[in-house]
């Protein structure tokens, strides 16, 4: 779901603030992916 939201918001961010594209990418794609595949089981 986060990746889908990122693809919706990415063109808007690229047009208005292209130097800040890493902020939505980090929040919507990287953090959920790290939570699923990197964090140890039972770590939360």
VEXPA-850200 format. One record per residue: x, y, z of N, C-alpha, C in turn; residue number from 0. Coordinates in pm, whole numbers, plus 50000, padded with zeros to 5 digits. Layout:
VEXPA-850200
<node n_c1="X" n_c2="Y" n_c3="Z" ca_c1="X" ca_c2="Y" ca_c3="Z" c_c1="X" c_c2="Y" c_c3="Z" pos="NUM"/>
...
//
This chain:
VEXPA-850200
<node n_c1="50082" n_c2="49882" n_c3="50000" ca_c1="50000" ca_c2="50000" ca_c3="50000" c_c1="50087" c_c2="50126" c_c3="50000" pos="0"/>
<node n_c1="50193" n_c2="50124" n_c3="50076" ca_c1="50283" ca_c2="50239" ca_c3="50080" c_c1="50349" c_c2="50266" c_c3="49947" pos="1"/>
<node n_c1="50386" n_c2="50158" n_c3="49878" ca_c1="50448" ca_c2="50174" ca_c3="49746" c_c1="50349" c_c2="50236" c_c3="49649" pos="2"/>
<node n_c1="50224" n_c2="50195" n_c3="49656" ca_c1="50121" ca_c2="50254" ca_c3="49571" c_c1="50102" c_c2="50402" c_c3="49599" pos="3"/>
<node n_c1="50099" n_c2="50438" n_c3="49727" ca_c1="50089" ca_c2="50580" ca_c3="49763" c_c1="50211" c_c2="50658" c_c3="49716" pos="4"/>
<node n_c1="50328" n_c2="50595" n_c3="49722" ca_c1="50448" ca_c2="50663" ca_c3="49676" c_c1="50438" c_c2="50694" c_c3="49527" pos="5"/>
<node n_c1="50389" n_c2="50597" n_c3="49447" ca_c1="50378" ca_c2="50620" ca_c3="49303" c_c1="50274" c_c2="50728" c_c3="49270" pos="6"/>
<node n_c1="50177" n_c2="50746" n_c3="49357" ca_c1="50079" ca_c2="50853" ca_c3="49336" c_c1="50140" c_c2="50989" c_c3="49372" pos="7"/>
<node n_c1="50216" n_c2="50994" n_c3="49481" ca_c1="50270" ca_c2="51122" ca_c3="49527" c_c1="50403" c_c2="51159" c_c3="49461" pos="8"/>
<node n_c1="50475" n_c2="51064" n_c3="49406" ca_c1="50607" ca_c2="51091" ca_c3="49348" c_c1="50604" c_c2="51198" c_c3="49238" pos="9"/>
<node n_c1="50511" n_c2="51194" n_c3="49142" ca_c1="50513" ca_c2="51299" ca_c3="49040" c_c1="50489" c_c2="51439" c_c3="49097" pos="10"/>
<node n_c1="50405" n_c2="51448" n_c3="49199" ca_c1="50379" ca_c2="51578" ca_c3="49260" c_c1="50504" c_c2="51630" c_c3="49329" pos="11"/>
<node n_c1="50572" n_c2="51542" n_c3="49403" ca_c1="50694" ca_c2="51582" ca_c3="49473" c_c1="50804" c_c2="51615" c_c3="49373" pos="12"/>
<node n_c1="50815" n_c2="51538" n_c3="49266" ca_c1="50918" ca_c2="51564" ca_c3="49166" c_c1="50899" c_c2="51698" c_c3="49097" pos="13"/>
<node n_c1="50774" n_c2="51740" n_c3="49080" ca_c1="50749" ca_c2="51869" ca_c3="49015" c_c1="50770" c_c2="51984" c_c3="49113" pos="14"/>
<node n_c1="50725" n_c2="51968" n_c3="49235" ca_c1="50730" ca_c2="52079" ca_c3="49330" c_c1="50861" c_c2="52087" c_c3="49407" pos="15"/>
<node n_c1="50914" n_c2="51972" n_c3="49453" ca_c1="51037" ca_c2="51971" ca_c3="49534" c_c1="51121" c_c2="51848" c_c3="49497" pos="16"/>
<node n_c1="51186" n_c2="51848" n_c3="49382" ca_c1="51258" ca_c2="51728" ca_c3="49338" c_c1="51373" c_c2="51687" c_c3="49430" pos="17"/>
<node n_c1="51430" n_c2="51781" n_c3="49504" ca_c1="51540" ca_c2="51748" ca_c3="49593" c_c1="51493" c_c2="51676" c_c3="49720" pos="18"/>
<node n_c1="51362" n_c2="51668" n_c3="49744" ca_c1="51309" ca_c2="51603" ca_c3="49864" c_c1="51239" c_c2="51471" c_c3="49835" pos="19"/>
<node n_c1="51271" n_c2="51406" n_c3="49724" ca_c1="51203" ca_c2="51282" ca_c3="49686" c_c1="51236" c_c2="51169" c_c3="49784" pos="20"/>
<node n_c1="51349" n_c2="51177" n_c3="49853" ca_c1="51385" ca_c2="51069" ca_c3="49945" c_c1="51297" c_c2="51066" c_c3="50069" pos="21"/>
<node n_c1="51233" n_c2="51177" n_c3="50105" ca_c1="51147" ca_c2="51178" ca_c3="50224" c_c1="51024" c_c2="51089" c_c3="50208" pos="22"/>
<node n_c1="50943" n_c2="51106" n_c3="50103" ca_c1="50829" ca_c2="51014" ca_c3="50090" c_c1="50872" c_c2="50872" c_c3="50058" pos="23"/>
<node n_c1="50982" n_c2="50855" n_c3="49984" ca_c1="51029" ca_c2="50721" ca_c3="49953" c_c1="51068" c_c2="50648" c_c3="50081" pos="24"/>
<node n_c1="51136" n_c2="50719" n_c3="50169" ca_c1="51179" ca_c2="50658" ca_c3="50295" c_c1="51059" c_c2="50620" c_c3="50382" pos="25"/>
<node n_c1="50962" n_c2="50710" n_c3="50394" ca_c1="50847" ca_c2="50685" ca_c3="50481" c_c1="50750" c_c2="50582" c_c3="50425" pos="26"/>
<node n_c1="50730" n_c2="50582" n_c3="50294" ca_c1="50626" ca_c2="50497" ca_c3="50236" c_c1="50679" c_c2="50363" c_c3="50183" pos="27"/>
<node n_c1="50809" n_c2="50353" n_c3="50156" ca_c1="50862" ca_c2="50230" ca_c3="50097" c_c1="50966" c_c2="50165" c_c3="50188" pos="28"/>
<node n_c1="51068" n_c2="50240" n_c3="50227" ca_c1="51179" ca_c2="50180" ca_c3="50303" c_c1="51140" c_c2="50136" c_c3="50444" pos="29"/>
<node n_c1="51073" n_c2="50223" n_c3="50519" ca_c1="51038" ca_c2="50187" ca_c3="50657" c_c1="50949" c_c2="50064" c_c3="50665" pos="30"/>
<node n_c1="50842" n_c2="50053" n_c3="50584" ca_c1="50762" ca_c2="49930" ca_c3="50589" c_c1="50840" c_c2="49807" c_c3="50545" pos="31"/>
<node n_c1="50927" n_c2="49821" n_c3="50445" ca_c1="51006" ca_c2="49707" ca_c3="50398" c_c1="51103" c_c2="49662" c_c3="50507" pos="32"/>
<node n_c1="51167" n_c2="49755" n_c3="50575" ca_c1="51257" ca_c2="49719" ca_c3="50684" c_c1="51181" c_c2="49652" c_c3="50798" pos="33"/>
<node n_c1="51063" n_c2="49700" n_c3="50826" ca_c1="50981" ca_c2="49642" ca_c3="50933" c_c1="50947" c_c2="49497" c_c3="50902" pos="34"/>
<node n_c1="50921" n_c2="49467" n_c3="50775" ca_c1="50882" ca_c2="49331" ca_c3="50737" c_c1="51002" c_c2="49239" c_c3="50724" pos="35"/>
<node n_c1="51108" n_c2="49281" n_c3="50655" ca_c1="51216" ca_c2="49189" ca_c3="50620" c_c1="51343" c_c2="49203" c_c3="50700" pos="36"/>
<node n_c1="51365" n_c2="49313" n_c3="50771" ca_c1="51493" ca_c2="49332" ca_c3="50840" c_c1="51480" c_c2="49312" c_c3="50990" pos="37"/>
<node n_c1="51376" n_c2="49367" n_c3="51052" ca_c1="51361" ca_c2="49358" ca_c3="51196" c_c1="51344" c_c2="49212" c_c3="51239" pos="38"/>
<node n_c1="51406" n_c2="49176" n_c3="51352" ca_c1="51392" ca_c2="49038" ca_c3="51400" c_c1="51250" c_c2="49008" c_c3="51445" pos="39"/>
<node n_c1="51214" n_c2="48884" n_c3="51435" ca_c1="51081" ca_c2="48839" ca_c3="51476" c_c1="51065" c_c2="48861" c_c3="51626" pos="40"/>
<node n_c1="50959" n_c2="48925" n_c3="51665" ca_c1="50934" ca_c2="48952" ca_c3="51806" c_c1="51007" c_c2="49076" c_c3="51856" pos="41"/>
<node n_c1="51064" n_c2="49154" n_c3="51767" ca_c1="51139" ca_c2="49272" ca_c3="51807" c_c1="51052" c_c2="49392" c_c3="51841" pos="42"/>
<node n_c1="50922" n_c2="49380" n_c3="51820" ca_c1="50834" ca_c2="49494" ca_c3="51846" c_c1="50733" c_c2="49459" c_c3="51952" pos="43"/>
//
